[in-house]
Amino acid sequence: MKTNTRNMMLATMIFTSLMNVNVFAINLTDINNIQGREYIQKFVDKGYINGYEDGTFKPNNNITRAEISQILSNFKINLKFEDIDFKDNKGWFEKAVDKAVENGFLSGYRDGTFKPNNKITRFEMIKITSMLVRNSNYDKVQLPYADIDKIPSWVLNDVNNLYASKVIDFYDNNLIDGNEYVTRAEAVTMLSKTLEVNGWDMNKVTQNVKTNKTNPLPIPTALPKGVIGYLTVGGTNIKEFPVKDARDNSEMLTVMKSAVGHFAQTPIFNGNVGVSAHNRDYKIDFRELKNVNVGDTVTYITNLGTRTYKITTKIEIDETDWSYLENTQDNRITMITCIEEKPTKRLVVQAIQI
C-alpha cells in the first residue's frame, strides 16, 4: 500500500507540473496580426525569449546587438572561437555578448568596442542566422530578388543558404533591402524557422555552427570592372574567357572583339544565362564550341558565385530563332555562335546546372 501511495503521489506531482506549464504559458497580446506569429509563439514556448512584463512582445521594434546576443546565449551553445574583452560591454548584456562572440555569431569593431545598442540590419541578421544551418543546395537556388546585384559578397551565400533552407522567402516589392533594420518579429521568426529546420535539436545546431565556423561558405571574389564572369568549357581552349555585358546587338559586336558577350535580356547568374562569341579570328572566340559533346561540363564564375553545368543540347538553329534565350526555372547557360559557310544558321550549345 505504501508503494502504491508513493506512485500515486509521484503521478500527481508530474501531472501538476505539466498543468503548471500550460497555466504559466506566455500568451503575447500584440502578435496576432504579425507575419510569422506562429514561429514567434513557438520560440517563446520553447523558452528562448520572453515578452515584456505587460504581456507584449513589441514585434515592430528594431532589435539591437545586445538583444540578439541575449537570445543566442539562451541556445546554450558552448563553442569558443573568440575571446575578446570589449571596453563598452558593461551592463545586463555582458555575459550574453561574451557568449555570442565566443560562439562566433558576432564580432566587435576595430576600435575595441561592441556597440551593444546598435541596431541589426537584415544582411547582418541573415549572416548570424546562417550560422545555425547548412544546406548543401545553397549554390543551386535561384534567388528571386530584383536587387540581387546589390547583395554584398560577404553575405551572398548566406542569403542562398537561408533561401535554400526555406528560412527566408519573398519580401515586399520583391526586394531584399538588406541594409534595412530588422524588427524583433523578423529576427525571431528567422531564428525560429532555423531551429525548426534542425528539428529543435541543439546538438545538430551546435554541429552546424561548428561546421560553418571552421568551414565557412565561400565568399565570391570581386571581378575586374566591366567583367561579369569567366567561362570555361571542358575539353576546349575556352578556359576562363572573360564575359562582359552587352546592352544591344551593336554593343554585342563591340564586346565580342575582346570578350564573350552577354545578352542583356537574359539573367546574369540565375536562370538561363545567354552568351555569344565569334566563331573564329579572335583570341576570345567560340571556334571550338563545335567540338563539344553532350555531357561535357561548363563552369561559370561570377561575383555572385560559381556554377557548374553539364551540356544537354547541341543544335543548329535559324539566326532569327531566339527561343533558346527564354528564361527557365532551372539554372542553365546558353552559348551561341555563328557557323562557317552557313550565314543564316547559328550553333546553340546549352548546359544545365549539376
C-alpha positions in Angstrom: 0.0 0.0 0.0 2.9 2.4 0.8 4.4 1.7 -2.7 1.1 2.5 -4.4 0.7 5.6 -2.3 4.1 6.8 -3.4 3.4 6.1 -7.0 0.1 8.0 -6.9 1.8 11.0 -5.3 4.5 10.9 -7.9 2.0 10.7 -10.7 0.1 13.6 -9.2 3.3 15.7 -9.0 4.1 15.0 -12.7 0.5 15.9 -13.8 0.5 19.0 -11.7 3.9 20.0 -13.2 2.6 19.6 -16.7 -0.5 21.6 -15.8 1.7 24.4 -14.5 3.5 24.6 -17.9 0.1 25.3 -19.5 -1.1 27.6 -16.8 2.1 29.8 -16.9 2.5 29.7 -20.7 3.2 33.1 -22.1 0.5 34.4 -24.4 1.7 37.6 -26.1 -1.0 40.1 -26.7 0.4 42.0 -29.7 1.4 39.4 -32.2 -2.0 38.2 -33.5 -1.7 40.2 -36.7 2.0 39.8 -37.2 3.5 37.8 -40.0 5.3 34.8 -38.6 3.3 34.9 -35.3 3.3 31.1 -35.1 7.1 30.9 -35.2 7.3 33.7 -32.6 4.9 31.9 -30.3 6.8 28.6 -30.7 10.1 30.3 -30.0 8.5 31.8 -26.8 7.0 28.4 -25.8 10.5 26.8 -26.1 11.8 29.3 -23.7 14.2 31.1 -25.9 12.7 34.6 -25.4 10.1 36.2 -23.1 7.8 39.1 -23.7 7.7 42.3 -21.7 6.1 42.5 -18.2 2.9 43.9 -19.7 2.4 40.8 -21.9 3.5 42.4 -25.1 6.3 41.4 -27.5 6.7 44.8 -29.3 7.2 43.0 -32.6 7.8 46.1 -34.7 10.7 47.4 -32.5 14.1 47.1 -34.1 16.4 44.6 -32.4 19.8 45.5 -31.1 23.2 43.7 -31.0 22.8 43.3 -27.2 19.3 41.8 -27.5 20.2 39.4 -30.2 23.2 38.3 -28.1 20.9 37.6 -25.2 18.7 35.4 -27.4 21.6 33.5 -28.8 23.0 32.9 -25.3 19.8 31.0 -24.5 20.7 28.4 -27.1 23.3 27.0 -24.7 25.9 26.6 -27.4 29.3 26.3 -25.8 31.9 26.6 -28.5 34.8 29.0 -28.1 36.2 30.6 -31.3 36.8 34.1 -30.0 37.7 35.7 -26.6 37.6 39.4 -26.7 37.1 42.0 -24.0 35.2 45.0 -25.3 35.5 48.3 -23.5 31.8 49.1 -23.8 30.5 45.7 -22.8 29.1 46.7 -19.4 25.5 46.1 -18.4 22.8 43.4 -18.3 24.1 42.1 -21.6 27.7 41.5 -20.7 27.7 37.7 -20.3 25.4 37.3 -23.3 27.7 39.3 -25.5 30.7 37.3 -24.4 28.9 34.1 -25.2 27.7 35.3 -28.7 31.2 36.4 -29.6 32.8 33.2 -28.2 30.5 31.1 -30.4 31.4 33.2 -33.5 27.9 34.8 -34.1 29.1 38.4 -33.7 32.3 40.3 -33.5 33.5 43.7 -32.4 34.7 46.8 -34.1 38.3 47.9 -34.9 38.2 50.4 -32.1 37.7 47.7 -29.5 34.0 48.3 -29.0 31.0 46.1 -29.4 28.3 48.8 -29.8 25.6 46.8 -28.0 22.9 49.3 -28.7 23.4 49.4 -32.5 20.5 48.0 -34.5 20.9 44.9 -36.6 20.4 45.1 -40.4 18.7 42.4 -42.4 22.0 41.4 -44.0 23.6 41.1 -40.5 20.7 39.1 -39.2 21.0 36.7 -42.2 24.7 36.3 -41.6 24.1 35.4 -37.9 21.2 33.1 -38.6 23.0 31.3 -41.4 25.5 30.0 -38.8 22.8 27.7 -37.5 22.0 25.8 -40.7 23.9 24.3 -43.6 22.1 23.5 -46.8 24.0 21.5 -49.4 22.0 23.1 -52.2 22.9 26.7 -51.3 24.7 27.2 -54.6 21.9 25.8 -56.7 19.0 28.0 -55.8 17.6 30.9 -57.8 17.2 34.0 -55.7 14.1 35.8 -56.7 15.1 39.3 -55.5 15.1 42.1 -58.0 18.0 43.7 -56.1 20.2 40.6 -56.1 23.1 42.6 -57.7 23.1 44.8 -54.5 23.7 41.8 -52.2 27.3 42.2 -51.0 29.7 39.3 -51.5 30.3 38.8 -47.7 26.6 37.7 -47.2 25.5 36.4 -50.6 26.0 32.7 -49.9 24.4 33.2 -46.5 21.3 34.5 -48.3 21.5 31.5 -50.6 21.8 29.2 -47.6 18.8 30.5 -45.8 16.7 30.7 -49.0 17.6 27.0 -49.8 16.6 26.1 -46.2 13.2 28.0 -46.6 14.1 30.3 -43.7 13.7 33.4 -45.8 11.4 33.8 -48.8 9.9 36.7 -50.7 10.0 40.3 -49.4 7.8 43.3 -50.2 8.2 44.6 -53.8 10.4 41.5 -54.4 13.4 43.5 -52.8 15.5 42.0 -50.1 16.5 45.5 -48.9 19.3 44.0 -46.8 20.5 47.3 -45.3 17.2 47.9 -43.6 17.0 47.3 -39.9 15.2 44.1 -38.8 12.3 44.1 -36.3 12.1 41.8 -33.3 9.4 39.9 -35.1 11.5 39.2 -38.2 14.6 38.4 -36.3 12.9 35.9 -34.0 10.9 34.4 -36.9 14.2 33.7 -38.8 15.8 32.1 -35.7 12.6 30.0 -35.0 12.4 28.8 -38.6 16.1 27.8 -38.5 15.6 25.8 -35.3 12.6 24.1 -36.8 14.7 23.1 -39.8 17.0 21.5 -37.3 14.1 19.7 -35.6 14.8 21.9 -32.5 17.8 19.7 -31.8 20.5 21.8 -30.2 23.2 19.2 -30.8 22.5 19.5 -34.5 22.5 23.2 -34.3 25.8 23.2 -32.4 27.4 21.0 -35.1 26.2 23.3 -37.8 27.7 26.3 -36.1 31.0 24.4 -35.7 30.9 23.4 -39.4 30.1 26.9 -40.6 32.8 28.5 -38.5 35.6 26.1 -39.3 34.5 25.5 -43.0 32.6 28.7 -43.9 30.5 29.2 -47.0 32.8 30.7 -49.7 32.7 34.4 -50.3 32.6 35.2 -54.0 35.6 37.1 -55.3 35.1 40.6 -56.8 35.8 40.7 -60.5 37.6 43.4 -62.6 35.5 46.3 -63.7 33.4 45.5 -66.7 33.7 41.7 -66.3 30.6 39.9 -65.1 32.1 36.4 -65.2 34.6 33.9 -66.5 33.6 31.0 -68.7 35.3 27.6 -69.1 34.1 24.8 -71.4 35.6 21.4 -70.7 37.8 19.8 -73.4 38.3 23.1 -75.3 40.5 26.1 -75.2 37.7 28.1 -73.8 39.3 28.5 -70.4 38.4 31.4 -68.1 37.2 33.5 -71.0 36.0 36.9 -69.7 32.3 37.6 -70.1 31.1 41.2 -70.5 27.6 42.6 -70.7 26.2 44.0 -73.9 23.1 46.2 -73.9 22.1 45.6 -77.5 23.2 43.9 -80.7 25.6 46.8 -81.8 27.3 46.7 -78.4 27.5 42.9 -78.6 29.7 43.2 -81.7 32.0 45.6 -79.9 32.2 43.4 -76.8 32.9 40.3 -78.7 36.2 41.8 -80.1 37.8 41.2 -76.7 35.4 39.0 -74.6 32.4 36.7 -74.6 29.3 38.9 -74.9 26.4 38.5 -72.5 22.8 39.1 -73.8 21.4 41.8 -71.6 17.9 40.4 -71.9 19.0 37.3 -70.1 19.9 36.9 -66.4 23.5 37.4 -65.2 23.5 34.3 -62.9 20.1 32.9 -62.0 18.0 31.2 -64.7 19.1 31.0 -68.3 22.3 32.9 -68.9 22.8 33.7 -72.6 26.2 34.4 -74.1 27.8 34.7 -77.5 31.2 35.0 -79.2 32.6 34.9 -82.8 33.4 31.5 -84.2 36.9 32.5 -85.4 39.6 35.2 -85.9 39.7 36.4 -82.3 41.7 35.5 -79.3 38.4 35.1 -77.3 36.1 33.2 -79.6 33.9 30.0 -79.8 35.7 28.3 -82.6 36.0 25.1 -80.6 32.4 25.1 -79.4 31.5 22.8 -82.4 33.7 20.1 -80.9 31.9 19.8 -77.5 29.8 16.7 -76.7 26.6 16.3 -74.7 27.8 15.5 -71.1 30.8 17.8 -71.2 31.0 20.3 -68.3 30.8 24.1 -68.3 32.0 26.3 -65.4 30.8 29.9 -64.9 32.5 32.1 -62.3 30.8 35.3 -61.3 30.8 37.7 -58.3 27.5 36.1 -57.4 29.1 32.7 -57.1 30.4 29.8 -59.2 28.2 27.3 -61.1 29.0 24.0 -62.9 26.8 22.9 -65.8 26.5 19.8 -68.0 25.9 20.2 -71.7 22.5 18.8 -72.7 21.8 20.4 -76.1 23.9 21.0 -79.2 21.9 22.1 -82.2 21.8 24.3 -85.3 19.1 26.9 -85.4 18.0 29.7 -87.7 19.6 33.1 -87.0 16.1 34.5 -86.2 15.3 31.9 -83.6 15.7 33.4 -80.1 13.7 30.9 -78.2 16.7 29.3 -76.6 17.3 32.5 -74.7 14.0 32.5 -72.9 14.2 32.3 -69.2 13.9 29.0 -67.4 13.0 27.7 -63.9 16.3 25.9 -63.7 19.8 27.4 -63.9 21.4 26.9 -67.3 23.8 28.6 -69.7 23.2 29.1 -73.4 26.2 29.6 -75.7 25.6 30.8 -79.3 28.0 31.3 -82.2 28.0 31.5 -86.0 28.5 28.5 -88.3 31.1 28.7 -91.1 29.6 28.8 -94.6 26.1 28.9 -93.1 25.3 32.7 -92.6 21.7 32.1 -91.7 22.4 29.5 -89.1 23.7 29.6 -85.6 25.1 26.9 -83.3 23.5 26.7 -79.9 25.1 24.8 -77.0 23.1 24.7 -73.8 24.1 23.3 -70.4 22.1 22.8 -67.3 23.5 23.2 -63.8 24.5 20.0 -62.0 
